[in-house]
């Protein structure tokens, strides 16, 4: 029997939620991830919740909540406030259950998210510049129409639904030492912690927040770190955590670990390149924690939840290019020479000999930093990585072209050749 407080879903409640969900959602795979293991030093497995129909774990809790409504509540309909995955999950399963759904979104919600929600038959209302204004509209509509609120996280049925992920992970990998879970409002980590701890009391449940939204960190530790600002992990960018979920987290969750934006970007890129799987910023936050604090997880059997994959294609492309720049797989540099015919051809030929693929060239004579009879050229090339990039710079420095590095922010920096850098012959 569970010793959890009465309001908390116990193992039996989560197992009952799993029975409701059988055949209604995707039983997503949980797979070993050897390439992520090599990257992080942990023995990683990944639960691919991005494979749900609407691209995130939110379907679980939304379905459990709505499937338990009585006929009168179903007739009147449900309402939710969300600009993301919860909105789509509620709209999708409300349509399947024949329940009218109203979704309130802030007026600045991207049109693609509005369209994705409306295509499931929900009434979408854009109201308010802030979430507080949207919340006021939700409360007005509940009073006016008698609608049932499907809360994104602070609801026992929703928590129980999300907890089925923990059941499935331990069924597939009972030897997990810990599960690392993104924390927004806390529904996912609360459910997973309740399920996993009931099945395996010694397992560690580690929470992760993005550094600009340390809401659970503040609430669990009595801290007062600033909250707010733009983030790639908007799915966990929550200013106010749930009352129920905070109670559970204080009792069962370690952390949370605060991760910087750079770690989230690296994690999104790693899922794309190493797992060939799309992850939104919030969905990649668990992996970001392993990349940010590898010593904490090295050698342990770690479960990761890729909890959402709804990322804009343009943002994903930008992240992947930025990561190539961080790894010096794409570099930009400036070369300077006397203004003699054939300069461009000589540089292009030499880059080919050095094994670099030219992506972009800008030829200039007007910089005041260049002698009147001189010329400069900005070149962006693709390399095999940092050793190869260093060898290319060394070669041009030795040939008198005075290379200067142009960093990803466009800042030109002096380049000092390092004789210890690997040679071109060593750069696979």
Secondary structure as GFF3:
##gff-version 3
##sequence-region A 1 428
A	DSSP	alpha_helix	11	21	.	.	.	ID=ss1
A	DSSP	beta_strand	30	32	.	.	.	ID=ss2
A	DSSP	alpha_helix	34	40	.	.	.	ID=ss3
A	DSSP	beta_strand	43	48	.	.	.	ID=ss4
A	DSSP	three_ten_helix	49	51	.	.	.	ID=ss5
A	DSSP	alpha_helix	58	67	.	.	.	ID=ss6
A	DSSP	alpha_helix	71	76	.	.	.	ID=ss7
A	DSSP	beta_strand	78	81	.	.	.	ID=ss8
A	DSSP	alpha_helix	85	97	.	.	.	ID=ss9
A	DSSP	beta_strand	101	105	.	.	.	ID=ss10
A	DSSP	alpha_helix	111	118	.	.	.	ID=ss11
A	DSSP	beta_strand	123	126	.	.	.	ID=ss12
A	DSSP	alpha_helix	131	145	.	.	.	ID=ss13
A	DSSP	beta_strand	148	149	.	.	.	ID=ss14
A	DSSP	alpha_helix	156	172	.	.	.	ID=ss15
A	DSSP	beta_strand	178	182	.	.	.	ID=ss16
A	DSSP	alpha_helix	187	199	.	.	.	ID=ss17
A	DSSP	beta_strand	204	210	.	.	.	ID=ss18
A	DSSP	alpha_helix	215	221	.	.	.	ID=ss19
A	DSSP	three_ten_helix	234	236	.	.	.	ID=ss20
A	DSSP	alpha_helix	243	252	.	.	.	ID=ss21
A	DSSP	beta_strand	254	259	.	.	.	ID=ss22
A	DSSP	alpha_helix	261	274	.	.	.	ID=ss23
A	DSSP	three_ten_helix	282	284	.	.	.	ID=ss24
A	DSSP	alpha_helix	285	292	.	.	.	ID=ss25
A	DSSP	alpha_helix	294	297	.	.	.	ID=ss26
A	DSSP	beta_strand	301	306	.	.	.	ID=ss27
A	DSSP	alpha_helix	313	326	.	.	.	ID=ss28
A	DSSP	beta_strand	330	338	.	.	.	ID=ss29
A	DSSP	alpha_helix	343	353	.	.	.	ID=ss30
A	DSSP	beta_strand	357	364	.	.	.	ID=ss31
A	DSSP	beta_strand	374	382	.	.	.	ID=ss32
A	DSSP	alpha_helix	386	398	.	.	.	ID=ss33
A	DSSP	beta_strand	404	406	.	.	.	ID=ss34
A	DSSP	beta_strand	412	414	.	.	.	ID=ss35
A	DSSP	three_ten_helix	424	426	.	.	.	ID=ss36
###
